[in-house]
């Protein structure tokens, strides 16, 4: 590559086509993607690594467009990266039928690693900054950032979608920024349309995003009627269009909830159905009436987002799951930035069996909801932060539903404490579970009906686990049962003491 060379889609793009992974990513790939990941997939040694792995492992199920784009730009900029050299078109596809994925296993994994680095702490920070600035679908801002990156050598990727929830979310390489009349134009290399197999897309000048206003932009993968099966990305469809400087994500970094690595105020919320069941988040709101959506209902488009300055819940953003191929996401993922002392959040979830995970640096809360009708709606209220006592309160519209709740706080790489409430039935009342700052006890209470609860406390310290279990206990309506260990130093089991409050 000459220092004054321009990106050439024929030479500097891959000769294989974007593909989705049929199997989940491995723990070994997880370790190669981020810094300081535990050597083994062990929920005792590394509970937060294991929790975030559940999000990480499916991030290429719908495609590897981000990884293909980032690695191609690395080869263009540096002449080589991760053991592969420029130009990328040298590397052949695995077969001559659909031309998908590279023929080399090591290159396949390198693209996977780059795809997964979208979840690095700096990548998440950039995403939240774009959300806070109101620029997720601002094509003009994206064009300006791309143009600046082309001038400085910090080339950008471009994230596109045709709906708020990342419908057909895709990543491309914008390699030229022009002004044509009153329109801003980005010429792009598309992982779904590599030059080797779609030369007319580029030679016919169809590979461009035309921007005439902040939300007036479009890109058609089937432009000119040459191809089929592609997607029309259009700002009028409430899609996303934002730039990602490659320098933010290309290097190996921490995953965003690593113990001891604090991205201030960042939490992660992941809700997924269990088995064949599906579940969806219908609302996220706080006690001041601020909300993510205008109504508490299944959301269909970006038009459902609350935009009023008075009612809008700031710092909450649904993740786009960029992959570039059609398919269902592994679950609903939200990144949330809430400074200490913020109002508690209430999450409304509709569906059958599901698993809700709330993560922050050093802390984990899990709620597992048992079988119920698909139309049942639950409310999960989360209180406290990593420096406070923490509580979770659940209620349901179902006649009755089984809930399991787990709180864990990790104080260091080799020390954590947890409290767990197993398989408790909730009907027309609320269930509340509170862990104090030290996580050395748990308090369980209901409102208008008795609770039948089984409780477990655990401590992990210096490679050793101490646990205490309390068999099913009836807690009277309106009362709270407080449970604490009598002596944590009695290994492996300690006696639990309990009393009503």
N, C-alpha and C positions, 0 to 999 in steps of 0.2 A: 504494500500500500504506500503510495506517495503521500507526502504531507499535505499536498493540495488536492488530493483526489476527492471527488464527491461520491457519496453512496450510490452504487449502481445496483438496482434490484436484480439484474441478471447475474451479476458476479457476487454481490455481497449478501444475497439472501440464500436460504437453504434450498436444496433441490427436492426435499421431501415435504409432505403436507402435514399440517397439524393433526394430532391424534389424541384421543382420550384414553386414559389408563383403565384397563379392565379389572385390575386388582389394586388394592390399597398400597400406598407407599410403605416401605419398611422402616423399622427403627434405625437401621444402619444409615439409610438415606436421611432420616431426621437428624442424626448426629453430624452427618457431613454437610447439612444445610446451615445449622446454627452452632454457635459457640456454647460450651459448657452444658451439653446434654449428657445425662447419665448414661453409662455404658450399656445398661440393660433396661428393658421395659419392665421395671419393677415398681409397682405402686407404693411399696413400703419405703424404698430408698429414695424415690423421686416422684411423689404424688402429683406435683404440678407439671412436670415434664410429661407424665402419662396423661394428665387431663388435657393438655394442649395438643398432644399427639392425636387425640380423637378428632380434632379440627383439622390438623395438618394432613393426615393420611389420605384424605379424599380430595385434596385441592386440585388434582389434575384429572378428576373423573370426566369432566366435560371439555378437556383439552389442555394443551401445553403452549398456548400462544404467547403467554408472558415469558416463559423460559426460552422459547425459540427467538423471540424478539431481543431479549436481554443478552443472550449469548452471541447472537449475530452482531449486535452493536459492540460487544466487547472485542470480538475478532476484528471488526472494522477499525476500532479506535487503537487497539494495541498491536494488531497484527497476529495475535494469538492469545489464547486464554484457556486455562484448565487443561492444557496439553493438546489443544486443537489449534490449527493455524488457519489463517486467511488464505484464499477466499472460501466462504462456507459452501458455495455451490459444488465444491470438490467432493463433498460427502454425499453418498448415494442413498436412496430410499431402500427400505427393507424388501420391497417387492415391486413388480411392474404392473400390478393390477390397480391398486388405489394410490400407490406412491406414498403411503403414509409411513411416518416415523423413520429414523435413520437405521441403516443396516448394522451399524456398530453398537454393541451393548454399552460401551463406555460413554459414547456420545448421547445415547438414550438417557442414561442416568445423569449426565451433566445438564441436559435440558430440564430434566425433572427437578434437579436441585435449584436451578435458576427460577423455575416456575414457583417453587415453594418459598423462595426468598421474598415473595410479595408480602409474606406475613412477618417479616423482620420488624423490629421496633421502629427503625427510621421510616420504613415503608408505611406502617400504620400511622405514624405521626404525620406524614405528608398527606395521607388520605383524610385524616381528621382536620388538618389545616384547610384543605380545600373545601370540606363540608362547612366548617365554621365561617369561611369567607363567602359562602353561597355561590361557589364557582364549579359545582359538580357538572353542570350542563352548559357551562359558558364557553362556547367555541372560540370567542374572541380572545379570552384570557388564555385558553389553551394554545392558540396560534402564537400569541406573544411569547409565551414561555418556550414553545418549540423553537421559535426564531432566535431567542436569546441563547438557548442551548446549542443550536447549530453554530452560532457565532463564537461561543466560548469553548466548544469542544465537549461540553457536558450534554451529550445527545439525550433526547427524551424518547420515552415510549408514550403511546397515546392509548388511554382506556376509553372504550366505547360501549354503550349498551342501548337497547331500545325500550327500556322500562326501568322503573325505580329499583326493582329487585334483581337487577343484573341479568334480565332476560337476554339471552344470546350475548352476554358480556364478552368482550373481545379486546385483545391488545395488538396494536400494529406499530410499525416504525414509521414516523413521519420524517422523511429525509430531505424535503425541500419545502420552503415556505415562500409563497409568492403573493403579490397583489395583482389581480387581474381586474381592471376596471375598479368597481367599488367593492369587489369581493376579495376576501382572504382565502387562499387556497393552500392546502397541505397535500403534497404527493406522498403516498404511503406504500411501504412494502407490507403485504398481508400474508401471515402464516397460512391462511386458508387458500391463498392464491399465489403460490410460488411461481416465479417466472418460467421455470423449466416446463411446467404443465399448463400454465395460463398466460402465455406470452402476450396474447392479444389484449389482456387486461391492462398491460403496461404500454405496449406499443400503440394501442388505440387511445391512450391518455384517459382511461377509465378509472385509474387508481388514485382518485383525488377526492378530498373532502372539501366541499365548497361552503364557505362561511360568510353569510351576509348580515349576521347579527348574533348577539350572545346565545340565543336559543334557536337561531335559524341557521342550521347546518345539516348536511346530509352526506352520506357515503353509501353507495349501492354496490355490493359484491357481484351483482348480476348486471351491472351497467352495460348498455348496448344490446341487451338480450343475448349476449354471447354464451352465458352459462346459466345454470339453474342450481337450486339448492342453497343459494347464499342468502344473506340477510340485508335488508335495507335499514341502515342506521340513520335516524332522523331526529333532530332536536324537537320537532313538533310532537313526537311520540313520547315526550318526557324522558328521553334517554340521557345517558351521561356522556360527557366528552371532557376529559381532563388529562393533563400531561404529567408524566412521572419521570423526573431526572434519573437516568440510569445509575448515577453515582450513589443514590440513596439506598439502592437495594442490591447492587452487584457484589459487594463484599460480604463475607461471612460475618454475621452479627448475632446478637442474642435474640431468642424468641421473646415476645413482649411481656411475659409474666414470669421470667426467670427469677428465682429467689436472689435477693441482693442486687438485682438490676431493676431500678424503679423508673418507669415512665410515668411521671407524676399524674395522678388522677385517672389513669387509664384502667378500664375494666373491660372484660369481654363477656358477652352473653351469647350462648349457643343453645338453640332449642331444636331437638330432632325427634321424629317419631320413632317408636320402638317396633321392630319387625315390619309388618305390612301397614301398621297404623301411620297416620299422618297427623301433624300438628302445626299450627301456625300462630304467630304472635299477632294479636289483633289490636293491641294498644300498649304503649309504655308511657306512664305519666308520673308526676310527683304530687306532693301534698298541696302545692300552690296552684294546682289546676293546669300546669304546663304539660303538654302532651305531644307525642310524635305524630299522631294521625288526628284528623278532624273528628272521626267517629271511631267507636270501638266495634270494628267489624273486620271481616276478611278483606284485605286490601288488594286492589287490582291494578292500580297505576299510581304514578307519582302525584296525580291530582289529589290523592288522599292525604298527602303530607300537610301538616299544619304549618302555615306560613305567617300567621299573625304574630307580630312582635310581642304581643301580650301573652298569648297562649302557647307559643312555640317552645318546645323542650329542646334546648340547645345542647350540643355536645353528644348527640346520639345519632349514629349513622349505620344503616344496613349495609353489609359488605356485598360487593357485586359478584363474587365467585367467578372472576374472569377465566375463561377457558377457550371461548371461541366456537364451541360446538353446542348444538341443542341438547338438552337433557335436564333432568331435575337436580337441584342442589342437594348436598348431603344433609342440609338442615338450614335453619335461619340463623345467621350470624350478625351480631351487632357489636361495634366498637363504641364504647361510651367513655367520655371524658368528664368526670365529675370531681371537682375539688373537694378536699376534706370539709366536712360540715354541711355538705349538700343535703337537700331534702331526700327522704327515702323514695325509692322507685317502686311502682306497682306495675307488674307485667301481666297482661291478660293473655291467656293461651287457650285456644280452642282446638279440640281434637280428641283422639283416642289415647292410647298409651304414649307417653313421651318422657324425654329426659331433658331437664333444664340444667345448664351449667353456668355458673357465674364465677369469673376468674379475675383476680388482680394479682399484683406482685406479692407473692407470699401467702395468698389466701384462695380458698376454694369453697364454694357452696354448690351442692347438688340437690335437686329435687326430682324424684322419680315418681310419676303418676301412673297408677295402674289402669286397667281396662275400664272404659266407659264409652258411652255413645259418642260418635264423631262430632256431634253438635254441642257436647258438654263444654262449658267454659269455666276455667279456673282463674283465680287471681293469686299471684305470688308477690308478696311484698318483701323487699329487701331493705334492711336498715343497718346503719353503721358502716364503717370503713375499716381498712386494715389496722388502724390505730385505736379502734373503739370496740366496745361490746357489739356483737353482731346478732341480728335476729332475722328469722325468716317466718312469715305468716302465710298460711295457705287457706283458701276457701274454694268451694266448688258449687256449680249449679246442678251437678249430678245428684241423684237421690243418695248415693254414697260413692266414695272413691278411696282407694288405698294410696297413701303417700309414704315415701321414705325420704328422709332428710339427712344430709351429711354436711357438717361444717368442718373445715380443716385450716389450721394456721401453721405455716412453715416459718420458723424463726431463723433457721440457717440451713445449709445444705445437709446437715446431719441431725436436725431436730425439728419435730413437729408435734402438735397435739390435735386431736379430733374428737368430735362428738357426733353420734349417729342415732337417729330415731328410725326404727324399722317398721315398715308395713302397718301404718296406723290408719284406721278408718275415719274419714271425715264425711259428714253428711250436711246438716243444716247449721253447722257451727264453724268457727275458725280454729285452726291449730297453729300455735305459736311456739317456736323453739329459739331459745336465746343462749348464746355462749358469751361469758364475760371476757374482758380484755386478755386475761391470762390463759383462757381456754382450759381452765382446771375444773370446770363444772359445766352443768347444763340445766336450764330451767324450761320445763314443758308445761303448757297450759292450754285450756280450751275456753270456750265462751259459754254456750248455752247447753252443752251436752257433755256427759262424762267421756273421758278418753281412756282407751286401753292401749298402753304404750310399753314397748320394749326399748331399753336405752343401753348404749355402749359408749364408753370413753376409752381412748387410746392415747399413748404417748410413745414417741420414737425418739431415742436419744443415744448417740454413740453406737449405732448398730443394733440396739436392743429395743424390743417392743414390750410395753406394759399395757395391759388391758383390764378393764372391769366391765362386767355385764350385769344388767338388772333385768330379770324376767318380767313378763307382762304385769303391769301395775295399773290399777284403776285410779284415774285422777278425777275427782269430783268436778262437776261443772263450776266454772268461775274460780277454781283454785289452781295454784301452780305447784308442781312437784320439782324440787331442787335436788339434784344428784351431784355428789362430789366423791372423789376417791379418798379413802382413809390414809393411804400411804403409797405414793407412786413408786417407792423403792422396792416394793415387794414384787419380784419377778417370778414368772411371767404374768401372773394375775394379781390384781389388787382388789380389796374389798370396797364396795361402793356404799356410801351412806346417803340416805334420802329423807326428806321431810317436806311436809306441805306448807305452803305459804299462803 
